[in-house]
Amino acid sequence: MSAEAPPLPAGTGLPAPATGKAAGVSPLRRLFSELTRSTSGFVGLCLVLAIVVISVAGPLVLGTQVVGDPSRAWEGPSAQHWLGLEGSGKDTLHLLVIGGRTVLMVGFLAATITTVIAVAIGALAGYFGGRFDALMLQLTDIVMTVPQIVLLAVVGAFYKLDSPLLLGVIIGVLTWPVLMRSIRAQVLSLKEREFVEAAQLLDVGWVRIVFGEIVPNMASYILINFIIAVTNAIYAMVGLYLLGLAPQSGVNWGIMINDAWTKGAMFNPDAMPYIVAPVTMIVLLQLGLILLTRTLEEILNPRLRDR
């Protein structure tokens, strides 16, 4: 379920500030400017922002309750219902808009938990070394050997996973080891740098050294891996619902695909939008995140920037 974290670029941080008037521009504004100059980065940013806005603002406009009319099940697209009606007579477009919020919530929550755990454990293990490092590596090996799909299926059998927050927490707790090892490896290198030695001589404390000096120097690397973690979490969540390993309660794109499959929507031409629409949204969201990640890596990696 998780992708390998890319190697840390030789230089970290945002591109060097330009001279003149651009020197006073904030790092975020410079980053946004670089993104808009790249075609792939701009397309990725627009796709992600569009889906986020639709998923967040859509339910506020359309409401979260969808009333169905079973007598109109599987009606095709029309002027009133652009994507037709599903098996219970509910509007497919309305379900599509509502379902995106849960997917985004789980994706970003799981990615946040994964990143926080990986950065905290990896940074401390790399900085202190010794027995603590060995213990953390052993813990990482244990978590990595646990089959995630099987564990989630077992958890779903004994506990109700109808809460998106709970599902996001479980996915986040299970997917941090790969990034943790990458963070640890980079800290082992960064702690030998001059600025860390200077902080140690000033005796500012290990908290300030680790989280005030070392971790900020990996900010761009952490940001890129956070986006990767979002894509992995969304794949994991949708896969669980599609395979029926999570309770089919509520509305999200994974449940829509599972429902369309179990009801044989692919054999009904009028019902095709019900299965094609959520798949398309997932593909567009993942494509936008991937394009955004690749562009950010090019912007924040000096070696790629100079090509």
C-alpha angles and dihedrals in degrees: 000000000000131000125222113264113246118245118270112259118247090248124034135204132045124323115284111274117257123242126252120018093353091061091081095050114115119248092245092053091049090049092050090048091053091048093052091050091058114076094210092044092049092048091048092048092049093049094050094044092047093052092045092051093047093047095046102036098031097072090048090057101037098031129236098260116086115194115206135201110208091198089067097049117157096004112169126244116297141165090272096042110033095190097031128237130299130228094288094046094257122143109262095208091052091051090047092054094046094045095059095067093063092048092052093044093053093042097052095038093051092045091050092051092045093049095045093049094044095047095045097047096036094049094047094044092049094046100045099032118174121081094345090055092048091049093050092048090051090050089050092052091051093051092046093053093055109096103235098205092050093046093049090048090052092047090049090052094056102030133039109251093189090119113088089204092057092047091050091050092050093049091046093050091052101046106054104088098084094052091042091060091049092049091048092052092052093047090053086060099039096050089067092058123110096248091057092048089050091052090050091052089052088052094224093157133259094269091060092043096049102037100024101041112017104034095049088057088062095048096115092046091049092048093053092048091047090060090047089051090053091055092047092049092050091050090049094049096046090045092054093051093042092053091045094243092128126054112273094232127127125013128291138132094263092054090048091054092046092047092049090050096048092046093048096243091158090068093055115073092204090054097051094098089061092064099029096050099060092041089052092050092050091049093048093048093049091044091052092049092048093049089047092050094049092048093047090051090053092048097045098039110080092201092056092040093057096053 
